[in-house]
């Protein structure tokens, strides 16, 4: 099954959540077996409700592809805006660290919302759109195991 078939309804639902104000999405990486989200929770719904909404809205298209969400999820609260860059890079590097593609290719299921641009993206562009190999061996940011 083409990973893009799964990505399309998930991305559309994330866009819908971002427009609803329930979750101000910053960035996301869809992996073959999980999804990483980085964003700010809105004021209307609790995180569990936002995740429930995401899973509910994508349940049918995923079932059509013989896929389903696991029952639980893991969250990690970032208290300082400075961590946003660190965790966005962690999300971005996830498919490279797991060997899904070479450092010279772009992962098509890394998404950003709004006008946000990260410093690491400029560094990659300045490196001929190649992910620097030393980044792959760097330790995960503190708390990433819970992310």
PADREN-103552 format. One record per residue: y, x, z of N, C-alpha, C in turn; residue number from 1; residue in one letter. Coordinates in steps of 0.05 Angstrom, whole numbers. Layout:
BEGIN
     n.py     n.px     n.pz    ca.py    ca.px    ca.pz     c.py     c.px     c.pz   seq   type
        Y        X        Z        Y        X        Z        Y        X        Z   NUM      A
...
***
This chain:
BEGIN
     n.py     n.px     n.pz    ca.py    ca.px    ca.pz     c.py     c.px     c.pz   seq   type
      -24       17        0        0        0        0       25       18        0     1      X
       44       10      -16       69       24      -18       86       19        7     2      X
       94       41       20      111       39       44      137       25       38     3      X
      147       26       14      172       13        6      169      -18        8     4      X
      145      -28        4      141      -57        7      145      -66       35     5      X
      137      -50       54      141      -56       82      170      -52       90     6      X
      182      -31       79      210      -23       86      230      -44       78     7      X
      226      -57       55      246      -76       45      251      -99       64     8      X
      231     -114       74      237     -136       93      247     -126      120     9      X
      239     -102      128      249      -92      154      278      -84      151    10      X
      285      -71      129      313      -63      125      331      -88      122    11      X
      321     -108      108      337     -133      105      341     -147      132    12      X
      321     -146      149      324     -159      175      342     -142      193    13      X
      341     -116      191      359      -99      207      388     -104      198    14      X
      392     -107      172      419     -114      162      429     -140      173    15      X
      411     -160      175      417     -186      186      424     -184      215    16      X
      409     -168      230      415     -164      259      442     -151      262    17      X
      448     -131      245      473     -117      247      497     -136      241    18      X
      493     -154      223      515     -173      216      518     -195      238    19      X
      496     -201      252      497     -222      272      513     -214      297    20      X
      516     -188      301      530     -178      325      511     -175      349    21      X
      486     -181      345      466     -178      367      460     -149      373    22      X
      462     -133      352      455     -104      355      472      -89      335    23      X
      491      -73      344      507      -56      327      491      -32      319    24      X
      478      -33      296      461      -11      288      477       13      279    25      X
      467       36      286      480       61      278      462       75      258    26      X
      436       77      265      417       91      247      389       82      253    27      X
      371       85      234      343       79      238      326       96      220    28      X
      301      100      228      281      113      211      256       97      213    29      X
      246       87      190      221       73      189      199       93      182    30      X
      180       95      201      157      112      196      134       94      187    31      X
      112      106      178       89       89      169       78       71      191    32      X
       81       79      216       69       63      237       88       56      260    33      X
      113       62      257      133       54      278      161       55      267    34      X
      180       45      283      208       44      275      224       56      297    35      X
      243       74      290      263       84      309      289       71      303    36      X
      303       61      324      329       48      321      349       62      340    37      X
      373       65      330      395       76      347      418       56      343    38      X
      428       45      365      450       26      362      461       18      389    39      X
      479        0      389      492      -10      413      485      -40      415    40      X
      476      -47      438      469      -75      443      494      -92      444    41      X
      492     -116      432      514     -135      433      515     -148      460    42      X
      533     -167      463      537     -180      489      521     -206      492    43      X
      510     -216      471      498     -243      471      469     -242      479    44      X
      453     -223      470      424     -222      475      416     -196      490    45      X
      396     -198      506      384     -175      519      368     -159      497    46      X
      363     -134      503      348     -118      484      321     -130      477    47      X
      307     -140      497      281     -152      492      283     -175      472    48      X
      305     -190      473      309     -213      455      315     -203      427    49      X
      330     -182      425      337     -170      399      311     -160      385    50      X
      295     -145      400      270     -135      389      252     -158      382    51      X
      251     -179      399      235     -202      393      244     -216      367    52      X
      270     -217      364      281     -229      339      273     -212      315    53      X
      276     -186      317      267     -168      295      238     -173      288    54      X
      221     -173      308      192     -177      303      186     -204      292    55      X
      200     -225      302      195     -252      292      203     -255      263    56      X
      227     -244      256      237     -247      229      221     -231      209    57      X
      206     -211      218      191     -194      199      161     -200      201    58      X
      153     -217      219      124     -223      223      110     -232      197    59      X
      122     -251      183      109     -262      159      106     -242      137    60      X
      128     -228      129      124     -208      108      105     -186      116    61      X
      105     -178      141       86     -157      149       57     -168      148    62      X
       53     -192      157       26     -204      156       16     -206      127    63      X
       34     -212      109       26     -213       80       16     -186       70    64      X
       24     -164       84       15     -137       77       -5     -126       97    65      X
      -17     -145      112      -38     -138      132      -27     -118      153    66      X
       -3     -123      162        9     -107      182       20     -125      204    67      X
       23     -114      228       35     -129      250       48     -109      270    68      X
       67     -120      285       80     -104      306       62     -101      330    69      X
       64      -79      344       50      -78      370       65      -96      389    70      X
       52     -103      411       65     -122      430       88     -110      445    71      X
       87      -85      452      109      -73      468      127      -56      451    72      X
      147      -44      464      165      -26      451      175       -7      473    73      X
      187       15      465      198       34      483      228       37      478    74      X
      243       38      500      272       41      496      282       64      514    75      X
      305       74      506      317       96      521      347       91      519    76      X
      360       90      541      389       85      542      404      111      541    77      X
      422      114      522      440      137      521      466      131      535    78      X
      474      147      553      497      141      569      523      153      558    79      X
      520      174      541      543      187      531      543      187      500    80      X
      566      183      488      567      182      459      559      208      446    81      X
      562      230      461      555      256      449      525      258      443    82      X
      509      242      456      480      242      450      473      228      424    83      X
      492      213      414      487      198      389      479      217      366    84      X
      494      238      363      488      258      342      460      270      346    85      X
      454      277      371      428      290      377      405      271      371    86      X
      407      247      379      385      228      375      384      218      346    87      X
      406      216      332      406      210      304      391      232      288    88      X
      396      256      295      382      279      282      352      278      289    89      X
      345      271      313      317      268      321      304      246      304    90      X
      317      223      300      306      202      283      303      212      255    91      X
      324      225      245      323      235      217      301      254      212    92      X
      296      272      231      276      293      228      247      283      231    93      X
      243      260      243      217      250      249      197      252      226    94      X
      204      242      202      184      244      180      178      272      171    95      X
      198      290      174      193      318      167      175      332      187    96      X
      180      326      212      164      339      234      135      330      232    97      X
      130      306      222      102      297      220       89      304      193    98      X
      104      318      177       93      328      151       91      307      129    99      X
      106      286      131      105      265      110      117      273       84   100      X
      135      293       84      147      302       60      158      330       64   101      X
      162      345       42      173      372       44      202      371       51   102      X
      212      393       61      240      396       70      260      392       47   103      X
      251      393       23      269      391        0      272      362      -10   104      X
      257      344        2      259      316       -7      274      299       14   105      X
      284      276        5      298      258       23      279      235       30   106      X
      278      229       56      262      206       66      277      180       59   107      X
      265      163       43      279      139       34      284      118       56   108      X
      271      121       79      272      100       99      288      110      124   109      X
      308      127      119      328      134      138      353      119      130   110      X
      363      103      149      386       86      143      408       90      163   111      X
      432       86      154      456       86      171      472       61      165   112      X
      487       52      185      504       28      181      533       36      186   113      X
      550       22      173      579       26      176      588       53      164   114      X
      609       63      174      621       87      163      612      113      177   115      X
      592      110      194      583      134      209      572      155      191   116      X
      580      180      196      568      203      183      563      223      205   117      X
      540      236      204      532      255      224      537      284      215   118      X
      543      301      233      548      330      226      523      342      213   119      X
      499      335      223      475      347      212      471      340      182   120      X
      481      316      174      479      309      146      496      327      128   121      X
      520      334      138      537      352      123      524      379      121   122      X
      511      388      142      497      414      141      475      414      121   123      X
      460      392      119      438      390      100      450      390       72   124      X
      471      375       67      484      374       41      493      402       33   125      X
      505      417       52      514      444       47      491      464       43   126      X
      467      455       50      443      472       46      428      463       21   127      X
      441      451        2      428      443      -22      410      419      -18   128      X
      416      402        1      400      378        8      372      386       18   129      X
      371      409       31      346      418       42      349      419       72   130      X
      329      407       86      329      408      115      322      436      124   131      X
      339      448      141      333      475      151      307      477      166   132      X
      290      495      158      263      497      170      264      502      200   133      X
      283      517      211      284      521      240      287      495      256   134      X
      299      475      244      303      450      258      276      437      265   135      X
      256      441      249      230      428      253      217      438      279   136      X
      221      463      285      209      474      309      225      471      335   137      X
      248      459      333      265      456      357      252      435      375   138      X
      256      438      401      244      418      420      259      391      416   139      X
      245      370      422      257      344      422      279      342      443   140      X
      299      326      438      320      323      458      308      311      483   141      X
      320      318      506      310      307      531      311      277      531   142      X
      289      265      538      287      236      537      275      225      511   143      X
      271      242      491      261      232      466      233      221      468   144      X
      217      231      487      190      220      491      191      191      498   145      X
      213      182      510      216      154      518      231      138      497   146      X
      238      150      475      255      138      455      239      123      434   147      X
***
